[in-house]
Amino acid sequence: MAKNSLASRLYQGEANLRIVGRRNMWFAVVAVMVIVALGSILTRGFQLGIEFAGGSEFIVPTQVAGKTLTQEQIEGSVTKAVDGVDPDAEVKAAQKVGDGADGTFKIRSSELSAAEMQEAKAALAADLGIDVTQISDSQVSSAWGGTVIQKAVLGLVIFLLLVTAYLIVLFEWRMALAAFASLLVDLTFTAGVYSLVGFELTPYTVIGFLTILGYSLYDVVVVFDKVQENTRGITAGSTRTYGEATNLAINQTLMRSLNTSLVAMLPVGGVLFIGAGMLGAGTLKDLGLVLFVGMGIGVYSSIFFAAPLLSYVKDREPRIKSHNARVLARRAQRSEDVAAGGDRTRPGNRTGSDEVPAFAGGTTPRPGARPVAKRQGGAGNRPGGKRR
């Protein structure tokens, strides 16, 4: 790896990528993502699993009597069997799980009584020409499903409140606000993708949501901890604005966030694309999709949304606003002095400091750079003209 290559500078935190300075662009990207996600949730909604929506479920093997059945055949047979016992009932969802001889179809219908379920199973077995013992069933009442939803939402709200309180204690309320907004973006976008894809919303999905919030929180805390380190006592100096110090923190933690998330996403990607996609493990795709999408958006939001949002909020704090103005004014004065070719060591050209401008020309300070103080009179110019 070349010493001055982009990869090398990224690993050393010296790439000086301009992220906070382009925060309006990142905010626009997040806004589009959230609008698309909310649009899908409001128009398409979610395909609730039987645990949430309630109902009756028939589980039928894909291969019976030496022949492979299609999803359309199974749906038609289940519809006929359900209509025979309850004309008002309807088939709501069908899903294929697994492939080959071990594959099954899961067909969910409106809630049936125990007697109606047994009658429907007998009619379905007769229509398919198989033994009734080859058909499994499960039933969940809608009341129980509603209770599950309430508990899931309650758990999510409690988690977010605890996280917010923790961040306020660990950092400050502005950082907690930015982190909370970032977590909401992660939840909204992941839920939107889930709605667009059409996977069933199951308890595994809820577990996945809580898991991605933990990963997202980790990324945000890593970045904010570095921001806090870089901005501690920032108003006592005049080298960097708050936004520049935040941008430096992002550059210094960028590769750590990317590497951590990549390592976490590789096994999740294997679960989603190999386990669910190639092997047909239906229960894995519920968890795999929410984890994969959530971890990916969590990295983006912590770097390109949470930190720039924090900078935006802090820049409106009177103390930080005054500090930023002082830094920019001093930098502009230095630029004018350099452009005029003035000697700042002369009494007539002093600006109240004996330092040589470390970042002349209005440039943003590079990570790790420090102001260089100029001695009053170089070597050999000490009083008396004697060298030491």
Secondary structure by P-SEA (a helix, b strand, c coil): cccccaaaaaaacccccccccaaaaaaaaaaaaaaaaaaaaaacccccccccbbbbbbbbbcccccccccaaaaaaaaaaaaaaacccccccccccccccccbbbbbbcccccaaaaaaaaaaaaaaaccccccccbbbbbaaaaaaaaaaaaaaaaaaaaaaaaaaaaaccaaaaaaaaaaaaaaaaaaaaaaaaacccccaaaaaaaaaaaaaaaaaaaaaaaaaaaaaccccccccccaaaaaaaaaaaaaaaaaaaaaaaaaaaaaaaccccccccaaaaaaaaaaaaaaaaaaaaaacccaaaaaaaaaaacaaaaaaaaaaaaaaaaaaaaaaaccccccccccccccccccccccccccccbbbbbbcccccccccccccc
